[in-house]
Amino acid sequence: MKYTRLLTMVLLALAAWSYADAADSGVDIMRRCASKFSDAKSINVDFAIAHSNGSDKGTLTMSKKLFRIETPALSIWFDGKTQWTYMADNDEVNVTEPTGEELMESNPFEVISLFSTHFNCRELQSSPSNNIVELTPKNQDMTILSSKISISKSTGWPTAMTIVFDGGNTTSVSISKVTTGNSLPASQFRYDSRTHPNAEIIDLR
């Protein structure tokens, strides 16, 4: 009887340790990935994105908290405070000062940078080449319901992301290339009216 009770306690302890280790490994994977973004002077990402309005290929340039996104349909600049969003269809630029959550909606890679603040995470069944981590919001009022991120085991960079928003909209991103570079001037992350001289500016701040 004592042996059975001792064996049960050992098994329960091992189960609890295994669960904690799995939870910690998801956090550790995300922490290492986020560190690669924060440690690099600048990052350039080639990606393809699919969402409810269609699909596009584009590039993302980041320098710490500053970023620029270029796709055929829209371009986004964020200089750490102000965001400019140019929409090609109506030749219009919206100017805003986004919150952290709004930044994650315009730049999916911000989910990685801000994961520890906004999300709980757990490691899912990994593939031979990628670790897969699921993020769920700590605040149930967030517009992001969940995110699944694949991270290369060999490079530590993300290879794919799927983000589910409230209302059922889903954005899927596949990353084909990530390169790092030198520091970039803040001017590269601000809208230059000379690029779209006839665009209507709508200031929503």
C-alpha positions as CSV (number, residue, x, y, z in Angstrom):
1,M,0.0,0.0,0.0
2,K,2.8,2.4,0.9
3,Y,4.6,1.4,-2.3
4,T,1.5,2.1,-4.4
5,R,1.0,5.5,-2.7
6,L,4.7,6.4,-3.2
7,L,4.6,5.4,-6.8
8,T,1.4,7.5,-7.4
9,M,3.1,10.5,-5.8
10,V,6.2,10.1,-8.0
11,L,4.1,9.8,-11.1
12,L,2.1,12.9,-10.2
13,A,5.3,14.8,-9.6
14,L,6.7,13.7,-12.9
15,A,3.5,14.7,-14.7
16,A,3.5,18.1,-13.1
17,W,7.2,18.6,-14.0
18,S,6.6,17.6,-17.6
19,Y,3.7,20.1,-17.8
20,A,5.7,22.9,-16.3
21,D,8.7,22.1,-18.6
22,A,6.4,22.2,-21.7
23,A,4.9,25.5,-20.6
24,D,8.4,26.9,-20.0
25,S,9.7,25.7,-23.3
26,G,7.0,27.7,-25.2
27,V,8.0,30.8,-23.3
28,D,11.7,30.2,-23.8
29,I,11.2,29.7,-27.6
30,M,9.2,32.9,-27.9
31,R,11.7,34.8,-25.7
32,R,14.6,33.7,-27.9
33,C,12.7,34.7,-31.0
34,A,11.7,38.1,-29.6
35,S,15.3,38.7,-28.5
36,K,16.5,38.2,-32.1
37,F,14.1,41.1,-33.1
38,S,15.2,43.4,-30.3
39,D,18.9,42.7,-30.6
40,A,19.2,43.3,-34.3
41,K,20.0,46.8,-35.5
42,S,17.6,46.3,-38.4
43,I,15.7,43.5,-39.9
44,N,14.3,42.9,-43.4
45,V,11.6,40.3,-44.0
46,D,10.2,39.0,-47.2
47,F,6.7,37.6,-46.7
48,A,3.4,36.6,-48.2
49,I,0.2,37.4,-46.4
50,A,-3.4,36.0,-46.8
51,H,-6.4,37.6,-45.2
52,S,-10.1,38.2,-45.7
53,N,-9.5,40.8,-48.5
54,G,-7.2,38.7,-50.5
55,S,-3.4,38.0,-50.5
56,D,-0.2,39.9,-51.2
57,K,3.5,39.6,-51.1
58,G,5.5,42.3,-49.3
59,T,8.5,43.3,-47.3
60,L,8.9,44.5,-43.7
61,T,11.8,46.6,-42.5
62,M,12.2,47.0,-38.7
63,S,14.6,48.9,-36.6
64,K,13.8,48.2,-32.9
65,K,10.2,49.6,-32.5
66,L,10.2,51.4,-35.9
67,F,8.9,49.6,-38.9
68,R,7.9,50.0,-42.6
69,I,5.7,47.6,-44.5
70,E,5.4,47.6,-48.3
71,T,2.8,45.7,-50.3
72,P,1.1,46.4,-53.6
73,A,-2.2,47.3,-51.8
74,L,-0.8,49.4,-48.9
75,S,2.2,50.8,-47.3
76,I,2.7,51.5,-43.6
77,W,5.3,53.6,-41.8
78,F,5.6,53.8,-38.0
79,D,8.3,56.0,-36.4
80,G,7.7,54.9,-32.8
81,K,4.7,57.3,-32.2
82,T,2.9,58.1,-35.5
83,Q,1.7,55.6,-38.1
84,W,0.9,56.5,-41.7
85,T,-1.1,54.0,-43.8
86,Y,-1.2,54.5,-47.5
87,M,-4.0,52.7,-49.4
88,A,-3.4,52.4,-53.1
89,D,-7.0,51.8,-54.1
90,N,-8.2,55.2,-53.0
91,D,-4.8,57.1,-53.0
92,E,-5.3,58.0,-49.3
93,V,-3.1,58.2,-46.2
94,N,-4.5,57.7,-42.8
95,V,-2.4,59.2,-39.9
96,T,-2.9,57.7,-36.4
97,E,-1.1,57.3,-33.1
98,P,-1.7,53.5,-32.5
99,T,-2.0,51.7,-29.3
100,G,0.1,48.5,-28.7
101,E,-2.8,46.3,-29.7
102,E,-3.4,48.4,-32.9
103,L,0.2,48.0,-33.8
104,M,-0.2,44.2,-33.6
105,E,-3.1,44.5,-36.1
106,S,-1.1,46.5,-38.6
107,N,2.2,44.7,-38.1
108,P,1.8,41.0,-37.2
109,F,5.4,40.7,-36.2
110,E,4.7,43.0,-33.2
111,V,2.9,39.9,-31.7
112,I,6.3,38.4,-31.2
113,S,7.9,41.5,-29.7
114,L,5.0,42.1,-27.3
115,F,4.1,38.4,-26.5
116,S,5.2,38.5,-22.9
117,T,3.0,41.5,-22.1
118,H,-0.1,40.5,-23.9
119,F,-0.2,36.7,-24.2
120,N,0.1,33.3,-22.5
121,C,1.9,30.8,-24.6
122,R,2.3,27.0,-24.9
123,E,4.3,24.8,-27.2
124,L,2.3,22.7,-29.6
125,Q,3.4,19.5,-31.4
126,S,6.5,20.6,-33.3
127,S,7.5,19.7,-36.9
128,P,11.0,18.3,-37.7
129,S,12.2,21.8,-38.7
130,N,10.0,24.2,-36.7
131,N,8.9,24.8,-33.1
132,I,5.2,25.7,-33.0
133,V,3.9,28.0,-30.3
134,E,0.3,29.0,-29.6
135,L,-0.5,32.4,-28.0
136,T,-3.7,33.3,-26.3
137,P,-4.5,36.7,-24.9
138,K,-4.2,37.5,-21.2
139,N,-6.8,40.2,-21.6
140,Q,-10.1,38.7,-23.0
141,D,-11.1,42.1,-24.4
142,M,-8.3,41.9,-27.0
143,T,-9.3,41.8,-30.7
144,I,-6.7,39.0,-31.2
145,L,-8.2,35.7,-30.1
146,S,-5.2,33.5,-30.8
147,S,-2.0,33.3,-32.7
148,K,0.0,30.3,-33.9
149,I,3.7,30.9,-34.7
150,S,6.2,28.5,-36.4
151,I,9.8,29.2,-35.5
152,S,12.8,27.7,-37.3
153,K,14.8,25.3,-35.0
154,S,17.9,26.1,-36.9
155,T,17.7,29.9,-37.2
156,G,15.3,31.0,-34.4
157,W,13.4,33.3,-36.9
158,P,9.7,32.9,-37.5
159,T,8.7,31.0,-40.7
160,A,4.9,31.3,-40.5
161,M,2.2,33.0,-38.4
162,T,-1.6,32.6,-38.2
163,I,-3.6,35.2,-36.3
164,V,-7.3,34.8,-35.5
165,F,-9.2,38.0,-34.7
166,D,-12.6,38.5,-33.1
167,G,-15.3,38.2,-35.7
168,G,-13.6,35.2,-37.2
169,N,-11.2,37.1,-39.5
170,T,-7.8,35.3,-40.0
171,T,-4.5,36.5,-41.2
172,S,-1.8,34.1,-42.3
173,V,1.7,35.1,-43.0
174,S,4.5,32.9,-44.5
175,I,8.1,34.2,-44.3
176,S,10.5,33.3,-47.1
177,K,13.6,35.3,-46.0
178,V,14.9,37.2,-43.0
179,T,18.1,39.3,-43.1
180,T,19.7,41.6,-40.6
181,G,21.6,44.9,-41.2
182,N,22.9,48.1,-39.8
183,S,20.9,50.8,-38.0
184,L,18.6,52.8,-40.1
185,P,17.6,56.5,-39.8
186,A,14.2,57.3,-38.4
187,S,13.3,59.2,-41.6
188,Q,13.0,55.8,-43.3
189,F,10.0,55.1,-41.1
190,R,8.1,58.3,-41.8
191,Y,5.8,59.0,-44.7
192,D,7.3,61.1,-47.4
193,S,4.5,63.0,-49.3
194,R,6.7,63.1,-52.4
195,T,6.2,59.4,-52.9
196,H,2.4,59.9,-53.4
197,P,2.0,63.7,-54.1
198,N,-1.7,63.5,-54.9
199,A,-2.8,61.4,-52.0
200,E,-5.4,62.7,-49.6
201,I,-4.1,63.0,-46.0
202,I,-6.7,62.0,-43.3
203,D,-5.4,62.9,-39.9
204,L,-7.2,60.6,-37.3
205,R,-5.1,61.6,-34.3
